[in-house]
Amino acid sequence: MTTPTHEHAKAIDADRRRLLLGSGLTLGAVAFAGLGWTSRALAADPATVHVVIFDDTGRKLGDRAVPAVKKTVAQWHRQLSSAEFNILRESGTERAFSGSYSKPDRPGFYRCQGCGNALYSAATQFHSGTGWPSFWQPIAAENISRQSDGSFGMQRTAIACTQCESHLGHVFNDGPQPTGLRYCMNSVALRFVATGAA
């Protein structure tokens, strides 16, 4: 075996350095990209939620990231009546047939009493005979959230507003087609917005 010349040894050394440097840069780029992804994930603002926005004419404006509504108990007390506070913030239920909002005689939709988020279209409202406003679907699936509710020895699915986490009511599997669902809401949790004449 021949001994490499000084020049040949320098060329081999340079090749090794280029290979190591290239590998290091590649690993660094991967690590940096990973860190970038992590920092983006960590920087995602937990104080925002995605809802579908509707203007007061009922026109759908699209899916938007909006600030989550967070208030102190004292701030909610100042904003809401005692009945509204009991239902929206303490998951209460109004007495059957005690509220308003039988199916309206004009087109419109319902907003959350806590934050104004659009919740239900009057076009999906029906007479359920239960004593609470009932709907067969929300105005947008993104605008409500479902939570397991085991209160009063029953297993139910509670419905809350996505934007302010206010309790609205419950959903049941005994509604009309096309969904077969009954979103049974507390009327004091809702505010009707008329979009046309009776």
C-alpha positions as CSV (number, residue, x, y, z in Angstrom):
1,M,0.0,0.0,0.0
2,T,1.4,3.4,-0.9
3,T,1.6,6.2,1.5
4,P,-0.6,9.2,0.4
5,T,1.4,12.3,-0.6
6,H,1.1,15.5,1.5
7,E,-1.2,17.1,-1.2
8,H,-3.4,14.0,-1.4
9,A,-3.8,13.9,2.4
10,K,-4.8,17.6,2.4
11,A,-7.5,16.9,-0.3
12,I,-8.9,13.9,1.8
13,D,-9.0,16.1,4.9
14,A,-10.8,18.9,3.0
15,D,-13.4,16.4,1.7
16,R,-14.0,15.1,5.2
17,R,-14.4,18.7,6.5
18,R,-16.9,19.5,3.7
19,L,-18.9,16.3,4.5
20,L,-19.0,17.0,8.2
21,L,-19.9,20.6,7.7
22,G,-22.6,19.7,5.3
23,S,-24.0,17.1,7.7
24,G,-23.8,19.6,10.5
25,L,-25.7,22.3,8.5
26,T,-28.4,19.8,7.5
27,L,-28.9,18.7,11.1
28,G,-28.8,22.3,12.3
29,A,-31.5,23.2,9.7
30,V,-33.6,20.3,10.8
31,A,-33.2,21.3,14.4
32,F,-33.9,24.9,13.7
33,A,-37.0,24.0,11.7
34,G,-38.1,21.8,14.6
35,L,-37.5,24.6,17.0
36,G,-39.4,27.0,14.7
37,W,-42.4,24.6,14.6
38,T,-42.2,24.2,18.4
39,S,-42.1,28.0,19.0
40,R,-45.0,28.5,16.6
41,A,-47.0,25.8,18.4
42,L,-46.2,27.3,21.8
43,A,-46.9,30.8,20.4
44,A,-50.4,29.8,19.3
45,D,-52.6,32.0,21.4
46,P,-54.8,29.9,23.7
47,A,-56.9,33.0,24.2
48,T,-58.4,32.7,20.7
49,V,-61.1,30.5,19.4
50,H,-62.4,29.7,15.9
51,V,-66.1,30.5,15.3
52,V,-68.2,31.3,12.2
53,I,-69.1,35.0,12.2
54,F,-72.6,36.3,11.1
55,D,-73.5,39.9,10.8
56,D,-76.9,41.2,12.1
57,T,-78.5,40.6,8.7
58,G,-77.7,36.9,9.1
59,R,-75.1,37.0,6.4
60,K,-72.3,34.5,7.0
61,L,-68.9,36.2,7.0
62,G,-66.7,33.1,7.5
63,D,-64.6,31.3,10.0
64,R,-62.4,33.6,12.1
65,A,-60.1,33.4,15.0
66,V,-61.5,35.7,17.7
67,P,-60.6,36.4,21.3
68,A,-62.1,34.1,23.8
69,V,-64.3,36.0,26.2
70,K,-62.9,35.7,29.7
71,K,-64.3,37.7,32.6
72,T,-64.2,37.6,36.3
73,V,-67.2,36.5,38.3
74,A,-67.8,40.2,39.3
75,Q,-67.7,41.3,35.7
76,W,-70.3,38.6,34.7
77,H,-72.5,39.7,37.6
78,R,-72.4,43.3,36.4
79,Q,-73.3,42.2,32.8
80,L,-76.0,39.6,33.4
81,S,-79.3,39.5,35.3
82,S,-79.4,37.0,38.2
83,A,-81.4,34.5,36.0
84,E,-78.9,34.8,33.2
85,F,-75.9,34.4,35.5
86,N,-77.4,31.3,37.1
87,I,-77.8,29.6,33.7
88,L,-74.9,31.0,31.7
89,R,-72.2,30.9,34.4
90,E,-73.6,28.3,36.9
91,S,-75.1,25.8,34.5
92,G,-78.6,26.3,35.8
93,T,-81.9,25.5,34.0
94,E,-84.9,27.8,33.7
95,R,-88.3,26.3,34.5
96,A,-90.1,24.7,31.5
97,F,-92.5,27.1,29.8
98,S,-91.2,30.0,31.9
99,G,-89.1,31.6,29.1
100,S,-89.7,33.2,25.8
101,Y,-88.8,32.4,22.3
102,S,-91.4,30.1,20.9
103,K,-90.7,29.8,17.2
104,P,-90.7,33.4,15.9
105,D,-93.0,34.6,13.1
106,R,-90.1,36.2,11.3
107,P,-86.7,35.2,10.0
108,G,-83.8,35.6,12.2
109,F,-81.2,33.9,14.4
110,Y,-80.1,33.7,18.1
111,R,-77.0,35.1,19.6
112,C,-75.4,34.2,22.9
113,Q,-76.6,36.4,25.7
114,G,-73.1,36.3,27.2
115,C,-70.9,37.4,24.2
116,G,-73.1,37.8,21.1
117,N,-71.7,34.7,19.3
118,A,-74.2,33.4,16.7
119,L,-75.8,30.1,17.9
120,Y,-79.0,29.0,16.1
121,S,-81.1,30.0,13.1
122,A,-84.8,30.4,13.6
123,A,-85.2,28.3,10.4
124,T,-84.0,25.2,12.4
125,Q,-86.2,25.9,15.4
126,F,-89.2,23.6,16.1
127,H,-92.0,23.1,18.6
128,S,-90.7,20.3,20.8
129,G,-93.5,20.6,23.5
130,T,-90.8,20.5,26.2
131,G,-91.1,24.2,27.3
132,W,-87.7,25.3,26.0
133,P,-86.6,26.7,22.7
134,S,-85.5,23.7,20.5
135,F,-83.4,23.5,17.4
136,W,-82.4,20.6,15.2
137,Q,-78.9,22.0,14.5
138,P,-76.6,25.0,15.5
139,I,-76.0,27.8,13.0
140,A,-72.4,26.6,12.8
141,A,-70.9,23.5,14.5
142,E,-67.8,25.7,15.5
143,N,-69.9,28.1,17.5
144,I,-70.9,25.6,20.2
145,S,-69.0,23.0,22.2
146,R,-70.2,19.8,23.8
147,Q,-69.4,18.7,27.4
148,S,-70.3,15.6,29.3
149,D,-72.8,16.4,32.1
150,G,-73.4,13.8,34.8
151,S,-75.5,16.1,37.2
152,F,-78.7,15.0,38.8
153,G,-77.8,11.3,38.3
154,M,-78.3,11.6,34.6
155,Q,-75.7,11.3,31.7
156,R,-76.3,14.2,29.3
157,T,-74.4,16.3,26.8
158,A,-74.3,19.9,27.8
159,I,-74.0,22.6,25.1
160,A,-71.8,25.7,25.7
161,C,-70.9,28.8,23.7
162,T,-67.5,28.4,22.1
163,Q,-66.5,32.0,22.5
164,C,-67.4,32.6,26.2
165,E,-68.0,29.1,27.5
166,S,-71.4,30.0,28.8
167,H,-73.8,27.1,29.5
168,L,-76.7,27.2,27.0
169,G,-78.6,23.9,27.5
170,H,-78.4,20.2,26.4
171,V,-78.6,18.2,23.2
172,F,-80.8,15.0,22.9
173,N,-81.3,12.3,20.3
174,D,-85.0,12.7,20.0
175,G,-85.3,15.6,17.5
176,P,-86.7,15.8,14.0
177,Q,-85.0,15.0,10.7
178,P,-82.7,15.8,9.1
179,T,-80.4,15.5,12.1
180,G,-82.6,13.6,14.6
181,L,-81.2,16.0,17.3
182,R,-82.9,18.3,19.8
183,Y,-80.8,21.2,21.0
184,C,-82.8,22.2,24.0
185,M,-81.7,25.7,25.1
186,N,-82.5,28.0,27.9
187,S,-84.3,31.0,26.5
188,V,-82.5,33.5,28.8
189,A,-79.2,32.3,27.3
190,L,-80.3,33.5,23.9
191,R,-81.0,36.9,22.2
192,F,-83.1,36.9,19.0
193,V,-82.0,39.0,16.1
194,A,-84.7,39.5,13.4
195,T,-83.4,39.6,9.9
196,G,-86.7,40.2,8.1
197,A,-90.3,41.3,8.5
198,A,-93.0,39.1,9.9
